[in-house]
């Protein structure tokens, strides 16, 4: 059995840059992951409440609700706490506040 056919992990990619989403989605789908996407924090939270995933790849720098706030809301949501969802913060920013993201509940 190939690794692609054995995978069923669902990953939510949250980024306001369509180019970044396309790149991440293409790479992960080639590895056999099931990918859903959201272009902002509100959409990400709505999707997670409707259908939890196995991992969130979350951009820090988004207009409106940034990745820090999305992380805080995920970790503060009782329903989402029932199934722990790892959160990996991603950013193109030179000096993100990693400690702040980790304090809010991000995994890396």
Secondary structure, DSSP 8 states (H G I E B T S, - for coil): --HHHH---EEEEE-S-HHHHHHHHHHHHHTT-EEEEESSHHHHHHHHHHS--SEEEEES--SSS-HHHHHHHHHH-HHHHTS--EEEEE---TT--HHHHHHHT---
